[in-house]
Amino acid sequence: MNFFRGVMGGQQAGAQPSGVETIQKLCDRVASSTLLEDRRDAVRALKSLSKKYRMEVGTQAMDHLIRILQTDSSDSEILGYALDTLYNIICSDEEEEQDDSEDAAPVKSKSVAAPEDAQRRQEDDIGAQFTERFIQETDNVTLLLTLLEEFDFHVRWPAVKLLTALLKSQCAQVQGIILVSPMGVSRLMDLLADSREVIRNDGLLLLQQLTKGNAAIQKIVAFENAFERLLDIITEEGTSDGGIVVEDCLLLLLNLLKNNSSNQNFFKEGSYIQRMKPWFEVGDDNSGWSAQKVTNLHLMLQLVRVMVSPVNSPGATASCQKAMFQCGLLQQLCTILMATGVPADILTETINTVSEVIRGSQVNQDYFASVNAPSNPPRPAIVVLLMSMVNERQPFVLRCAVLYCFQCFLYKNQKGQGEIVATLLPSTIDANSISAGQLLCGGLFSADSLSNWCAAVALGHALQDNLTQKEQLLRVQLATSLGKPPVSLLQQCTNILSQGSKVQTRVGLLMLLCTWISNCPIAVTHFLHNQENVPFLTAQISENLGEDERLVQGLCALLLGICIYYNDNSLENYTKEKLKQLIEKRIGKENFVEKLGFITKHELYSRAAQKPQPAFSTPEHMLFDHEFTKLVKELEGVITKAVHKSSEEEKKEEEVKKTLEQHDSIVTQYKELIREQDAQINELKEQVTSLTSQKDQMQSAITQQLSQIQQHKDQYNILKLKLGKDSGQSDGGQVNGLQLEELTLLREELEELRRQHTLLNSQLAEKDTLISSLKAEGVQSTEGSAAENAELLKELESLRVQVKTQAAEISQLQRDRQELQSRTEATAAVSAGDGDAAKVTELENRLSAQTTETHRLQEEVRTLMQSRAQMEKDLAASTSTTAILQTEKSKLQQEVSESKKEQDDLLMLLADQDQKILSLKQRLKDLGETIEDEDDLDARDQFDEDDDDEEEDDDE
């Protein structure tokens, strides 16, 4: 209180200043004091008052505190006080105190809780108002980002807390300011590298708030190496056994990856999925898990699900599923799935995670089918999970997770569907073991309605988009009781429907029947073959029942509509036309369509259509399956049209279908014909290739033989010469004759070389002349060379055309030759064969002539190309010479310009000198001195010279 008296100045003894007055005095002291210590003491006092007088301090002192941040940045202590004061203004700590008090005394009356909630909302509104006031000037947020670079703990930590509070209060606005601030996100990422755990941990909370709902900031944070740093922190803190820091890191990772395909791809490409495998290593003893470990592992499983979520693009999901299988992550999750002592919520989330890792991936689904539970004897994991699903004592969320896992296992998995249906067939039933089919049938007909619904939906997924399994399931026979014949599964389902069981059971059975007989005319025939089914459906649809029965009426209408749309008219009493007449008489077409619309108008239909995972708050809400909603959407419109269509329109449609089928058959025939022709063409091509290779081999053999013959000739001549020397004078004439022939050949070669030498000298002289002309003419010579090059290019082009023409003629002759060879093989007449052989000989002669001409043209083209290359070299030499001359010319021009400039400078100096002389003469004249001009001096000198000349004349 003595301090407050000092602040107030002249207070009387015993007078207590009010809080508002004290705050006003402190603000004046902050604004007017010149000493840093006085301002620091005043800010410290404002900090101590900011929690109790939050509104007053925020209203009067915020501008002064911001000014302190701007001007006193060199003093870390006053900066820390100012930041703490702003934090207390914007974010009240009373919420945490209230949370602690609620933990200590959780039971409170409503009359006490209501004022506390109102007070909390009021405080939140105050914080939002001060936040808006602070961020009106974007420079204030930029100033906070600058203060984060200070390493001093008393500055950096309060700045982190203040920025976090601003983001909590006005997230979108502060995110926009940080996004446009230079290096704003990078400065925040540096907090993760701080060695002080308090700042690093609060930096994690700051980044959590910063990355909420902003894809651009999420990308920047990810590319600032956030994944590497966060995974390192998780590993350092002990992964799932770590504390709250691991939870914060996982929450930040979820913010970065959820609904952000770019970051997900970056995470996968950076091989960070492989680093997630050690998180899920559990021991044999899984009892006594702490609440923090359960939370951490739950978040880790959510992180895996984010990478393989069905809402992601199919390509990205498939690549992540492949990576998880290859690195062993799926195997680790299945280990947790089959482990004992795992908490129920972790087991449920693990089942959901495994479901999405295997969904639509054949490799992962096959692996999951091979997983066995550690029991004696070992049982497949699918069987163990189905036992939990049809057990009504299991938790509801666990049963939903198992159903989702079974759906994902069968999604686009025809192999798995066949294996499930096969366990129901009489030939594959094993009495000594429990199979998946037996569990599904047991759940389908149990007393628990939820088991009925789950089993029906699961069995429907085994038939989804699989016509073969729909037909196979018709063979399933069930033994109802002793002494009675077995009934089909289809008949048993309709029998339970007619018994009037619970709504959930009937909805499940109707969904199963709709899925079963849709797009399967044989199943429709089996269903209609029972005389009681159609009257039951029409009776259900035509009755006016309550709200709870409306969905059942809609599903009955859908089932009857499927019987019309997929009817092949094989049953005379239940053809399409007769069923439509029955609807018109018993129900009415408009009433039928209205009842059909009850399905999509149900409040739970749209919820089930949103995502594949069953998400229901209570068991009573489990009425629709996601895949079934797709079937309803597909069939509702076509069934409505089918009911309203007349017989004539159906006949027209059938005719159109038949026409289309005929067209399809014709197209198929043509396709087969084209395939045959393609095969024949490929065979002929192979024959041509083999013949060509044989021809090349023969030519190479002929060339080799010719070279050998030439070698033998040379050796023969050498031997003759040696023998001639040894034989004496009798053979001397022959030797001399050989020497004369060799001398003649050598002389001819010498003359040829001389002619070539003369020709080359003349060409060299022409080139020298051309170079000199280029030096003299410059650009004109360049243009002439370009023209000559253009003419050479034209000649080359014409020669290429001739070569192509010759090649075309050669190919034509080859085709004619093949045709004649085939005709020669086909004909049996000897005379015709002789004529074709003559024609083949003629064509071969023509072919050889054309080949010779082609070689000659190619040689000419090669010669012209060499000439062109030489011309281009000469042109380049002349161009370089021209460039050298131009460089010398520019140097000379530069020297001339410099000399002109020097001459102009001299003239200017002379002019200045004359001006000075004139001014000096004028001054002398003004002083009374007689000054003669240069003109007078020149005239006097001339006069003196004339007098001297006259005197000389007189003397003479």
Long-range contacts (C-beta under 8 A, 24 or more apart in sequence): 3-41, 3-45, 7-42, 7-45, 19-49, 19-52, 19-53, 19-56, 20-53, 20-56, 22-49, 23-49, 23-53, 23-56, 23-57, 23-60, 23-61, 24-60, 26-61, 27-60, 27-61, 27-64, 30-61, 30-64, 30-65, 30-68, 31-64, 31-67, 36-72, 36-75, 36-78, 39-68, 39-72, 39-78, 40-75, 40-77, 40-78, 40-81, 43-68, 43-78, 43-81, 43-82, 43-85, 44-81, 46-81, 46-85, 47-81, 47-84, 47-85, 47-88, 50-84, 50-85, 50-88, 50-89, 51-88, 51-92, 51-93, 54-88, 54-89, 54-92, 54-123, 54-126, 55-126, 57-85, 57-88, 57-89, 58-89, 58-90, 58-126, 58-130, 61-85, 62-86, 62-89, 62-130, 62-133, 62-134, 66-134, 66-137, 66-140, 66-143, 69-143, 69-147, 70-143, 73-147, 76-150, 76-152, 76-154, 76-155, 77-154, 79-147, 79-150, 79-154, 79-155, 80-152, 80-154, 80-155, 80-158, 83-147, 83-155, 83-158, 83-159, 83-161, 83-162, 84-158, 86-134, 86-162, 87-158, 87-161, 87-162, 87-165, 89-127, 89-130, 90-127, 90-130, 90-131, 90-134, 90-162, 90-165, 90-166, 90-169, 91-127, 91-161, 91-165, 91-168, 91-169, 92-123, 92-126, 92-127, 94-120, 94-123, 95-120, 95-123, 124-169, 127-165, 127-169, 128-169, 128-170, 131-165, 131-166, 131-169, 131-170, 132-170, 132-173, 134-166, 135-166, 135-170, 135-173, 135-174, 135-177, 138-177, 141-166, 141-174, 141-177, 141-178, 141-181, 142-177, 142-181, 142-184, 145-178, 145-181, 145-184, 145-187, 145-188, 148-187, 148-188, 148-190, 148-191, 149-187, 149-190, 153-196, 153-199, 156-194, 156-199, 157-198, 157-199, 157-202, 160-191, 160-199, 160-202, 160-203, 160-206, 161-202, 163-206, 164-202, 164-205, 164-206, 164-209, 167-206, 167-209, 167-210, 168-209, 171-209, 171-212, 171-213, 172-213, 172-214, 175-210, 175-214, 175-217, 178-210, 178-217, 179-214, 179-216, 179-217, 179-220, 185-210, 185-217, 185-220, 185-221, 185-224, 186-224, 189-221, 189-224, 189-225, 189-226, 189-229, 192-226, 192-229, 192-230, 192-233, 193-229, 197-245, 200-233, 201-244, 201-245, 201-248, 204-245, 204-248, 204-249, 204-252, 205-248, 207-252, 208-248, 208-251, 208-252, 208-255, 211-252, 211-255, 211-256, 212-255, 215-259, 215-260, 215-262, 218-255, 218-256, 218-260, 218-263, 219-260, 219-262, 219-263, 221-256, 222-256, 222-260, 222-262, 222-263, 222-266, 222-267, 223-266, 226-252, 226-256, 227-253, 227-256, 227-266, 227-267, 227-270, 227-272, 228-270, 228-272, 231-272, 231-275, 234-279, 235-278, 239-278, 239-279, 239-296, 240-279, 240-280, 240-293, 240-296, 240-297, 240-300, 241-293, 241-296, 242-292, 242-296, 243-292, 244-292, 246-296, 247-292, 247-295, 247-296, 247-299, 250-296, 250-299, 250-300, 250-302, 250-303, 251-299, 253-303, 254-299, 254-302, 254-303, 254-306, 257-303, 257-306, 257-307, 258-306, 259-311, 261-312, 261-313, 261-316, 264-306, 264-307, 264-312, 264-316, 264-320, 265-316, 267-307, 268-307, 268-316, 268-319, 268-320, 268-323, 273-307, 273-320, 273-323, 273-324, 273-327, 273-329, 274-323, 274-327, 274-329, 276-300, 276-303, 276-304, 276-329, 277-327, 277-328, 277-329, 277-332, 280-329, 280-332, 280-333, 280-335, 280-336, 281-332, 282-335, 282-336, 282-339, 282-342, 285-341, 286-339, 286-340, 286-341, 286-342, 287-341, 289-343, 289-346, 294-343, 294-345, 294-346, 297-346, 298-345, 298-346, 298-349, 301-346, 301-349, 301-350, 301-352, 301-353, 302-349, 304-329, 304-333, 304-353, 304-357, 305-352, 305-353, 305-356, 308-356, 308-357, 308-359, 309-356, 310-356, 310-359, 310-611, 310-612, 310-613, 311-611, 314-360, 317-360, 318-360, 318-361, 321-357, 321-358, 321-359, 321-360, 321-361, 321-364, 322-361, 322-363, 324-357, 324-364, 325-357, 325-361, 325-363, 325-364, 325-367, 329-357, 330-354, 330-357, 330-358, 330-364, 330-367, 330-368, 331-367, 333-357, 334-368, 334-371, 334-381, 337-371, 337-381, 338-371, 338-373, 338-374, 338-381, 338-384, 344-395, 344-398, 345-397, 347-398, 348-395, 348-397, 348-398, 348-401, 349-401, 351-385, 351-398, 351-401, 351-402, 351-404, 351-405, 352-401, 352-404, 352-405, 352-613, 354-405, 355-401, 355-404, 355-405, 355-407, 355-408, 355-409, 355-613, 356-408, 358-408, 358-409, 359-408, 359-411, 359-612, 360-408, 360-411, 360-412, 362-412, 362-413, 362-415, 365-409, 365-413, 365-415, 365-416, 366-415, 368-409, 369-409, 369-416, 369-419, 377-433, 379-433, 379-434, 380-436, 382-406, 382-409, 382-436, 383-434, 383-435, 383-436, 383-439, 386-436, 386-439, 386-440, 386-443, 386-458, 387-434, 387-439, 389-439, 389-443, 389-451, 389-454, 389-455, 389-458, 390-439, 390-440, 390-442, 390-443, 390-446, 390-448, 390-451, 390-454, 390-455, 391-451, 392-448, 392-450, 392-451, 396-450, 396-618, 396-619, 399-450, 399-454, 400-614, 400-615, 400-616, 400-622, 403-454, 403-457, 403-458, 403-614, 404-612, 404-613, 404-614, 406-458, 406-461, 407-457, 407-458, 407-461, 407-612, 407-627, 408-612, 410-461, 410-462, 410-464, 411-461, 411-464, 411-612, 414-466, 414-468, 414-469, 417-461, 417-462, 417-463, 417-464, 417-466, 417-469, 418-466, 418-468, 418-469, 418-472, 420-462, 421-462, 421-463, 421-469, 421-472, 421-473, 422-472, 424-473, 424-476, 424-489, 425-472, 425-475, 425-476, 426-475, 426-476, 426-477, 441-478, 441-489, 444-493, 444-509, 445-492, 445-496, 449-501, 449-502, 449-504, 449-505, 450-504, 450-619, 450-622, 452-501, 452-502, 452-504, 452-505, 452-508, 452-509, 453-504, 453-505, 453-507, 453-508, 453-622, 453-623, 454-508, 454-622, 455-508, 456-508, 456-509, 456-511, 456-512, 457-508, 457-511, 457-512, 457-625, 457-628, 459-512, 460-511, 460-512, 460-515, 460-516, 460-625, 460-627, 460-628, 461-627, 463-515, 463-516, 464-515, 464-627, 467-519, 467-520, 470-516, 470-517, 470-520, 470-522, 470-523, 471-520, 471-522, 471-523, 473-516, 474-522, 474-523, 474-526, 488-526, 490-516, 490-523, 490-526, 490-527, 491-530, 494-527, 494-530, 494-532, 494-533, 494-536, 497-536, 498-532, 498-536, 503-548, 503-549, 503-551, 503-552, 503-623, 504-619, 504-620, 504-622, 504-623, 506-552, 506-555, 507-551, 507-552, 507-555, 507-623, 510-552, 510-555, 510-556, 510-558, 510-559, 511-555, 511-624, 511-625, 511-628, 513-559, 514-555, 514-558, 514-559, 514-562, 514-628, 514-631, 515-627, 515-628, 515-631, 517-559, 517-562, 517-563, 517-566, 518-562, 518-566, 518-631, 518-635, 519-566, 520-566, 521-566, 521-567, 521-568, 521-570, 524-562, 524-563, 524-566, 524-567, 524-568, 525-568, 525-570, 525-571, 527-563, 528-563, 528-567, 528-571, 528-574, 529-571, 534-560, 534-563, 534-574, 534-579, 534-582, 538-582, 538-583, 538-586, 538-587, 541-587, 541-591, 541-592, 541-595, 542-586, 542-587, 542-591, 550-595, 550-598, 550-602, 551-598, 551-599, 551-602, 551-623, 553-595, 553-598, 554-595, 554-596, 554-597, 554-598, 554-599, 554-602, 555-599, 556-595, 557-592, 557-595, 557-596, 557-598, 558-596, 558-599, 558-632, 558-635, 558-636, 558-639, 560-592, 561-592, 561-596, 561-635, 561-639, 561-640, 561-642, 561-643, 562-635, 562-639, 564-639, 564-642, 564-643, 565-635, 565-638, 565-639, 565-642, 576-642, 576-650, 577-647, 577-650, 580-642, 580-643, 583-643, 589-643, 589-644, 592-643, 593-640, 593-643, 596-636, 596-639, 596-640, 597-636, 599-632, 599-636, 600-632, 600-633, 600-636, 605-629, 605-632, 609-633, 688-818, 767-874, 770-874, 770-878, 771-874, 771-877, 771-878, 771-881, 774-875, 774-878, 774-879, 774-881, 774-882, 775-878, 775-881, 775-882, 775-885, 778-882, 778-885, 778-886, 779-882, 781-878, 781-882, 782-875, 782-878, 782-879, 782-882, 785-871, 785-874, 785-875, 785-878, 788-871, 789-868, 789-871, 789-872, 789-875, 792-864, 792-867, 792-868, 792-871, 793-868, 795-864, 796-861, 796-864, 796-865, 796-868, 799-857, 799-860, 799-861, 799-864, 800-861, 802-857, 803-854, 803-857, 803-858, 803-861, 806-850, 806-853, 806-854, 806-857, 807-854, 809-850, 810-847, 810-850, 810-851, 810-854, 813-843, 813-846, 813-847, 813-850, 814-847, 816-843, 817-843, 817-844, 817-847
